Amino acid sequence: MITADLERTFEEVTGRSLAQFFQQWVYQGGYPAFEVHYSWDSEHAMLKLNIKQTQKVDDLTPCFITPIDLAFTVPTSDEAAKDEHTSETRTVRMRVISGEDGQVEQSFYVSLEREPLMIRFDPDGHLLKTLKFERPARMLRYQLAHDADVLGRIEAAEALGGSAGEERQSVDALKTALLQDTFWGVRVAATHALGNKGNEQAQAILLSALSELSEPQFSRVRAAICTVLGKYQAPQQAELAERAAQVLYNMLERGDISYRVESAAAEALGKTRTVNCVDQLLKFIDHPSWNDVLQQGICRGLAATGEDRIVDTLAGYLYTTREPLLRRFAAAIGMRTLASKPYLYSEEARQRAVTALSTAVEHDTWEPIRALAAQALGSLDEKRVIGVLERVANYETETRAQRDMRLAAHKLRTVDKADEQLKQLRKDLDEIREENRKLREQVGGLEARLK
């Protein structure tokens, strides 16, 4: 059977032509990227939705002709319309067709008796799409508090995280969702939205929630809070970073029922880049955990600090197979994290990392470690390892590791690094890092004197 046979069978069963559906969703590529704008004309009680498909339309990706369901939650009375949390509502559903006659942008007008409290675009999630929907913050707050659909509440939380209007009310709405929503996924979305705010008020809410949500069923939420606390970084937000780092360190000291939470706390502690974060993380490197989950977080956290000395710490686990297998695996994860942020490290440190990873590719006895090392080498843009990767790939027996080695070698061979510009950029970054290190030492000295 081929695709055309399947299409013909569907048409025979449904009695409908599916040629257009198969052409745009099967034979062509891509998906619709919708950008939606809302406005309300109170004088004429008329709603306007401007729907635009923003994907690049070419021979491969079409302007999709597709039905779109819309749902409007409308207050049933003028009195109810004044209450932001009213339950006296009715839902008006309708369907529109986007992309007709190749139009990538269309406007639809809907007559409603009152301005809606909530608008859902494709509320049942039938469409494969991306969506950027600009709505007033009050609509998003209502959706976060009252939408029965968890995907709708997650959508509202994510949108409020990037919304600049009515900041105080939006933060309060996210706090309520974090502490009270019935689904952990909505709480996690509210956590990340608060993290996007990046201010002191949001941090205070997160720290309070981390303490309040101590029951085992909130482990995924606590892990998300720890992850978000890593966004408060020194030196940009030195005071907030110190506060976050202290809470994360205390979390590691007392432990948590969930290894996932401890691992997230360790990684976030490194991301704060506070003065003592490396020493604090190394204190827990030998703390026992299932499958070295905590050590994986510690190694990712060490790699996020940008301190050159951690390269030797991670490399030490990769130079010999006498180290425990899972500890080597955690170190390889850390090296892959380092490779994704090479600009944090000096050229000398990067070269030491490349040497250690090359050793792991050639000599480690466990395939997942060899695969991770190959992935990291592919991101470090050092062409001297191409020969090592290709040679080891020729006799590698595990297909995943072999594939990663060949992909890394191909990437290094084909990517033009613009060497001179890149070297100059790295030199400038190294100078900035050295200046930053000296400033941190001076600050540490001043703090010691004050104590």
C-alpha positions as CSV (number, residue, x, y, z in Angstrom):
1,M,0.0,0.0,0.0
2,I,1.2,3.5,-0.8
3,T,0.0,6.9,0.4
4,A,-2.3,7.3,-2.6
5,D,-4.1,4.1,-1.7
6,L,-4.7,5.4,1.8
7,E,-6.0,8.6,0.5
8,R,-8.4,6.8,-1.9
9,T,-9.6,4.6,0.9
10,F,-10.4,7.5,3.2
11,E,-12.3,9.3,0.4
12,E,-14.4,6.1,-0.3
13,V,-15.3,5.8,3.4
14,T,-16.0,9.5,4.1
15,G,-17.5,10.4,0.7
16,R,-15.3,13.6,0.7
17,S,-12.4,14.7,-1.5
18,L,-9.2,14.8,0.6
19,A,-6.9,15.9,-2.2
20,Q,-6.2,19.3,-0.7
21,F,-5.7,17.9,2.8
22,F,-3.1,15.3,1.6
23,Q,-1.4,17.8,-0.6
24,Q,-0.6,20.3,2.1
25,W,-0.3,18.1,5.2
26,V,1.4,15.0,3.6
27,Y,3.0,15.8,0.3
28,Q,4.2,19.2,1.3
29,G,6.2,20.3,4.4
30,G,6.0,22.7,7.3
31,Y,3.1,23.8,9.4
32,P,1.1,27.0,9.9
33,A,2.6,29.7,12.2
34,F,-0.3,31.8,13.3
35,E,-0.1,35.4,14.5
36,V,-3.4,36.7,15.9
37,H,-4.4,40.2,16.9
38,Y,-7.5,41.1,18.8
39,S,-9.5,44.4,19.0
40,W,-13.0,45.3,20.4
41,D,-15.3,48.0,19.0
42,S,-17.5,48.9,22.0
43,E,-19.6,51.3,20.0
44,H,-20.8,48.7,17.6
45,A,-20.3,45.7,19.9
46,M,-18.0,44.1,17.3
47,L,-14.9,42.0,17.8
48,K,-12.1,41.8,15.2
49,L,-9.6,39.0,14.9
50,N,-6.7,39.5,12.5
51,I,-5.2,36.1,11.6
52,K,-2.0,35.9,9.8
53,Q,0.1,32.9,8.7
54,T,3.7,33.9,9.2
55,Q,5.6,30.8,8.0
56,K,7.7,31.3,4.9
57,V,5.5,30.3,1.9
58,D,7.5,28.6,-0.8
59,D,7.4,25.5,-3.0
60,L,7.8,23.2,0.1
61,T,5.6,25.0,2.6
62,P,2.2,26.2,1.5
63,C,-0.2,28.8,2.8
64,F,-2.4,26.3,4.7
65,I,-6.1,26.3,3.9
66,T,-7.6,25.0,7.1
67,P,-10.7,25.4,9.3
68,I,-10.0,27.0,12.7
69,D,-12.3,26.7,15.7
70,L,-12.8,29.8,17.9
71,A,-14.5,30.0,21.3
72,F,-15.6,33.2,23.0
73,T,-16.5,33.3,26.7
74,V,-19.0,36.2,27.1
75,P,-20.6,37.6,30.3
76,T,-24.4,37.1,30.4
77,S,-25.1,40.5,31.9
78,D,-23.6,44.0,32.3
79,E,-23.3,43.4,36.0
80,A,-21.3,40.2,35.4
81,A,-19.1,42.0,32.9
82,K,-17.8,44.2,35.7
83,D,-16.5,41.2,37.7
84,E,-13.2,40.0,36.5
85,H,-13.8,36.6,38.1
86,T,-17.5,36.1,37.2
87,S,-18.9,32.7,36.5
88,E,-22.0,34.0,34.8
89,T,-20.9,33.4,31.2
90,R,-21.8,31.6,28.1
91,T,-19.5,30.3,25.3
92,V,-20.0,31.2,21.7
93,R,-18.2,28.8,19.3
94,M,-17.6,29.4,15.6
95,R,-15.4,28.1,12.8
96,V,-13.5,30.2,10.2
97,I,-11.4,29.1,7.2
98,S,-7.8,30.5,7.1
99,G,-5.8,30.7,3.9
100,E,-8.6,30.8,1.4
101,D,-7.5,31.9,-2.1
102,G,-3.9,31.9,-0.8
103,Q,-4.5,34.8,1.6
104,V,-1.9,34.7,4.4
105,E,-3.7,37.4,6.3
106,Q,-7.4,37.8,7.0
107,S,-9.6,39.7,9.3
108,F,-12.8,38.3,10.8
109,Y,-15.5,40.3,12.5
110,V,-17.9,38.8,15.1
111,S,-20.9,40.5,16.6
112,L,-21.3,39.9,20.3
113,E,-23.5,41.5,22.9
114,R,-20.5,42.2,25.2
115,E,-16.8,42.1,25.1
116,P,-15.6,38.6,25.7
117,L,-13.7,37.6,28.9
118,M,-11.7,34.9,27.2
119,I,-10.9,33.9,23.6
120,R,-9.6,30.5,22.7
121,F,-8.0,29.8,19.3
122,D,-8.3,26.2,18.3
123,P,-9.4,25.3,21.8
124,D,-9.3,21.5,21.2
125,G,-5.8,21.6,19.9
126,H,-6.7,19.9,16.6
127,L,-4.1,21.9,14.5
128,L,-0.4,21.2,14.3
129,K,0.8,24.9,14.6
130,T,2.6,27.6,16.4
131,L,0.5,30.5,17.8
132,K,1.3,34.0,18.9
133,F,-1.9,35.6,20.1
134,E,-1.8,39.1,21.5
135,R,-4.6,39.7,24.1
136,P,-5.1,42.1,27.0
137,A,-3.6,40.9,30.2
138,R,-7.0,40.9,31.9
139,M,-8.1,38.2,29.4
140,L,-5.1,36.1,30.1
141,R,-5.7,36.4,33.8
142,Y,-9.3,35.2,33.4
143,Q,-8.2,32.3,31.2
144,L,-5.5,31.3,33.7
145,A,-8.1,31.3,36.6
146,H,-11.2,29.9,34.9
147,D,-10.4,27.9,31.8
148,A,-11.5,24.3,32.4
149,D,-8.9,23.1,29.9
150,V,-5.4,22.7,31.4
151,L,-3.8,23.5,28.0
152,G,-5.7,26.8,28.0
153,R,-4.4,27.6,31.5
154,I,-0.8,26.7,30.5
155,E,-1.2,28.9,27.4
156,A,-2.4,31.8,29.6
157,A,0.5,31.4,32.1
158,E,3.1,31.4,29.4
159,A,1.6,34.5,27.7
160,L,1.5,36.3,31.1
161,G,5.2,35.6,31.5
162,G,5.9,37.8,28.5
163,S,3.2,40.4,29.1
164,A,4.3,43.8,30.2
165,G,0.8,45.3,31.0
166,E,-0.7,45.4,34.5
167,E,2.3,43.9,36.0
168,R,1.2,43.6,39.6
169,Q,-2.1,42.0,38.8
170,S,-0.4,39.5,36.4
171,V,2.2,38.5,39.0
172,D,-0.6,38.0,41.6
173,A,-2.5,35.8,39.1
174,L,0.6,33.7,38.4
175,K,1.2,33.4,42.2
176,T,-2.3,32.1,42.7
177,A,-1.8,29.5,39.9
178,L,1.5,28.4,41.3
179,L,0.1,27.8,44.7
180,Q,-3.5,26.6,44.0
181,D,-3.9,25.1,40.5
182,T,-5.1,21.5,40.4
183,F,-2.6,20.4,37.7
184,W,1.1,20.4,38.3
185,G,1.8,21.3,34.6
186,V,0.0,24.7,35.1
187,R,2.0,25.3,38.3
188,V,5.2,24.6,36.4
189,A,4.1,27.0,33.6
190,A,3.3,29.7,36.2
191,T,6.8,29.1,37.7
192,H,8.5,29.7,34.4
193,A,6.4,32.7,33.7
194,L,7.4,34.3,37.0
195,G,11.0,33.4,36.2
196,N,10.6,35.4,33.0
197,K,9.7,38.5,35.0
198,G,13.1,38.3,36.6
199,N,12.4,40.8,39.3
200,E,12.6,40.8,43.1
201,Q,8.8,40.4,43.6
202,A,8.7,37.3,41.4
203,Q,11.7,35.8,43.2
204,A,10.1,36.4,46.6
205,I,7.0,34.4,45.4
206,L,9.2,31.6,44.1
207,L,11.2,31.3,47.3
208,S,8.0,31.3,49.4
209,A,6.4,28.6,47.1
210,L,9.5,26.5,47.4
211,S,9.0,26.4,51.1
212,E,5.2,25.9,51.0
213,L,5.0,23.2,48.4
214,S,7.1,20.7,50.4
215,E,4.8,17.6,49.9
216,P,6.0,14.8,47.7
217,Q,3.3,15.4,45.1
218,F,4.8,18.8,44.3
219,S,8.3,17.5,43.4
220,R,8.0,18.5,39.8
221,V,7.0,22.0,40.8
222,R,9.9,22.3,43.3
223,A,12.3,21.2,40.5
224,A,10.9,23.9,38.2
225,I,11.3,26.5,40.9
226,C,14.9,25.5,41.5
227,T,15.6,25.7,37.7
228,V,14.1,29.1,37.5
229,L,16.1,30.4,40.4
230,G,19.2,29.8,38.3
231,K,18.1,32.7,36.1
232,Y,19.1,35.1,38.8
233,Q,22.8,35.5,37.9
234,A,25.8,37.5,39.1
235,P,27.1,40.0,38.4
236,Q,24.0,41.3,36.6
237,Q,21.7,40.7,39.6
238,A,24.2,40.2,42.3
239,E,22.0,40.6,45.3
240,L,19.1,38.4,43.9
241,A,21.7,35.8,42.8
242,E,23.2,35.6,46.2
243,R,19.7,35.1,47.7
244,A,18.8,32.4,45.2
245,A,22.2,30.7,45.7
246,Q,21.8,30.6,49.5
247,V,18.3,29.0,49.2
248,L,19.6,26.4,46.6
249,Y,22.6,25.6,48.8
250,N,20.4,25.1,51.8
251,M,18.2,22.8,49.7
252,L,21.2,20.6,48.9
253,E,22.4,20.5,52.5
254,R,19.0,19.4,53.9
255,G,18.2,17.2,50.9
256,D,14.8,16.6,49.2
257,I,12.7,13.5,48.8
258,S,13.2,13.8,45.1
259,Y,16.6,13.4,43.4
260,R,15.2,15.4,40.5
261,V,14.7,18.4,42.8
262,E,18.3,18.1,44.2
263,S,19.7,17.8,40.7
264,A,17.8,20.9,39.5
265,A,19.0,22.8,42.6
266,A,22.6,21.9,41.9
267,E,22.5,22.9,38.3
268,A,20.7,26.2,39.2
269,L,23.3,27.0,41.9
270,G,26.0,26.8,39.3
271,K,24.0,29.1,36.9
272,T,23.9,31.8,39.6
273,R,27.7,32.2,39.2
274,T,28.0,33.5,42.7
275,V,31.5,33.7,44.2
276,N,31.5,30.4,46.2
277,C,29.2,28.3,44.0
278,V,31.9,26.0,42.6
279,D,33.2,25.1,46.1
280,Q,29.6,24.7,47.3
281,L,28.8,22.2,44.5
282,L,32.0,20.2,44.9
283,K,31.0,19.7,48.6
284,F,28.2,17.4,47.4
285,I,30.0,15.6,44.5
286,D,30.3,12.4,46.5
287,H,26.9,12.6,48.1
288,P,25.1,9.3,47.2
289,S,22.1,9.4,44.8
290,W,20.2,7.0,42.6
291,N,22.0,6.5,39.2
292,D,24.1,9.6,40.1
293,V,21.2,11.9,39.3
294,L,22.5,14.5,41.7
295,Q,26.0,14.3,40.2
296,Q,24.6,14.9,36.8
297,G,23.0,18.2,38.1
298,I,26.2,19.1,39.9
299,C,28.3,18.6,36.7
300,R,25.9,20.7,34.6
301,G,26.0,23.3,37.3
302,L,29.8,23.3,37.4
303,A,29.9,23.7,33.6
304,A,27.5,26.7,33.8
305,T,29.8,28.6,36.2
306,G,32.3,29.7,33.6
307,E,35.3,29.1,35.9
308,D,38.2,27.5,34.1
309,R,39.2,25.2,37.1
310,I,36.1,23.1,36.7
311,V,37.4,21.8,33.4
312,D,40.1,19.9,35.2
313,T,37.5,18.5,37.7
314,L,35.3,17.1,34.9
315,A,38.3,16.0,32.8
316,G,39.6,14.0,35.7
317,Y,36.7,11.6,35.6
318,L,37.1,11.1,31.8
319,Y,40.8,10.3,31.6
320,T,40.5,6.9,33.3
321,T,38.0,4.1,33.2
322,R,38.8,3.3,36.8
323,E,36.3,6.0,37.9
324,P,32.8,4.8,38.5
325,L,30.8,4.4,35.2
326,L,27.9,6.7,36.3
327,R,30.3,9.3,37.5
328,R,32.1,9.4,34.2
329,F,28.7,9.7,32.5
330,A,27.8,12.7,34.7
331,A,31.1,14.3,33.8
332,A,30.4,13.8,30.1
333,I,27.0,15.4,30.6
334,G,28.8,18.4,32.2
335,M,31.3,18.6,29.3
336,R,28.4,18.7,26.9
337,T,26.9,21.6,28.8
338,L,30.3,23.3,28.8
339,A,30.5,22.8,25.0
340,S,27.2,24.6,24.6
341,K,28.6,27.6,26.4
342,P,32.2,27.8,25.2
343,Y,32.3,31.6,25.3
344,L,32.3,31.3,29.2
345,Y,35.8,29.7,29.1
346,S,39.3,30.8,28.1
347,E,40.9,29.3,25.0
348,E,43.3,27.3,27.2
349,A,40.4,25.8,29.2
350,R,38.6,24.9,26.0
351,Q,41.7,23.1,24.7
352,R,41.9,21.0,27.9
353,A,38.3,20.1,27.5
354,V,38.9,19.0,23.9
355,T,41.8,16.8,25.0
356,A,39.7,15.1,27.7
357,L,36.8,14.5,25.4
358,S,39.0,13.1,22.7
359,T,40.4,10.6,25.3
360,A,36.8,9.6,26.2
361,V,35.8,9.1,22.6
362,E,38.8,6.8,22.0
363,H,39.1,4.9,25.2
364,D,35.9,4.9,27.3
365,T,34.3,1.5,27.6
366,W,30.7,2.7,27.7
367,E,28.9,3.7,24.5
368,P,26.7,6.5,26.0
369,I,29.8,8.3,27.3
370,R,31.5,8.0,23.9
371,A,28.4,9.4,22.3
372,L,28.2,12.3,24.7
373,A,31.8,13.1,24.2
374,A,31.4,13.1,20.4
375,Q,28.4,15.5,20.7
376,A,30.4,17.9,22.9
377,L,33.4,17.8,20.5
378,G,31.0,18.7,17.6
379,S,30.1,21.9,19.5
380,L,33.6,23.0,20.4
381,D,34.6,23.9,16.8
382,E,38.1,22.4,17.1
383,K,39.1,20.8,13.8
384,R,42.1,18.9,15.2
385,V,39.7,16.2,16.5
386,I,38.2,15.4,13.1
387,G,40.7,12.6,12.5
388,V,40.1,11.1,15.9
389,L,36.3,11.1,15.4
390,E,36.5,9.5,11.9
391,R,39.1,6.9,12.9
392,V,37.1,5.8,16.0
393,A,33.8,5.8,14.1
394,N,35.2,3.3,11.6
395,Y,35.5,0.6,14.3
396,E,32.8,1.7,16.6
397,T,30.3,-1.2,17.1
398,E,27.4,0.8,18.6
399,T,25.4,2.6,16.0
400,R,24.3,5.6,18.2
401,A,27.9,6.5,19.2
402,Q,29.1,5.9,15.6
403,R,26.4,8.2,14.3
404,D,27.3,11.0,16.8
405,M,31.0,10.7,15.9
406,R,30.3,11.0,12.2
407,L,27.9,13.9,12.6
408,A,30.4,15.7,14.8
409,A,33.2,15.2,12.3
410,H,31.0,16.3,9.4
411,K,29.9,19.4,11.3
412,L,33.5,20.3,12.1
413,R,34.6,19.7,8.6
414,T,31.9,21.7,6.9
415,V,31.2,24.7,9.2
416,D,33.1,27.8,8.3
417,K,34.2,29.4,11.6
418,A,35.4,32.7,10.1
419,D,38.6,31.9,12.1
420,E,40.1,35.4,12.4
421,Q,36.9,37.0,13.6
422,L,36.2,34.1,16.0
423,K,39.7,34.3,17.5
424,Q,39.4,38.0,18.0
425,L,36.0,37.5,19.7
426,R,37.4,34.8,21.9
427,K,40.4,37.1,22.8
428,D,38.0,39.9,23.8
429,L,35.9,37.5,25.8
430,D,38.9,36.2,27.6
431,E,39.9,39.8,28.5
432,I,36.4,40.5,29.9
433,R,36.5,37.3,31.9
434,E,39.8,38.2,33.4
435,E,38.6,41.6,34.4
436,N,35.5,40.1,35.8
437,R,37.5,37.6,37.9
438,K,39.6,40.5,39.3
439,L,36.5,42.4,40.2
440,R,35.0,39.4,42.0
441,E,38.2,38.9,44.0
442,Q,38.2,42.6,45.0
443,V,34.5,42.3,46.1
444,G,35.3,39.1,48.0
445,G,38.2,40.9,49.7
446,L,35.9,43.9,50.7
447,E,33.3,41.5,52.0
448,A,35.9,39.7,54.1
449,R,37.1,43.0,55.6
450,L,33.5,44.1,56.5
451,K,32.9,40.8,58.3
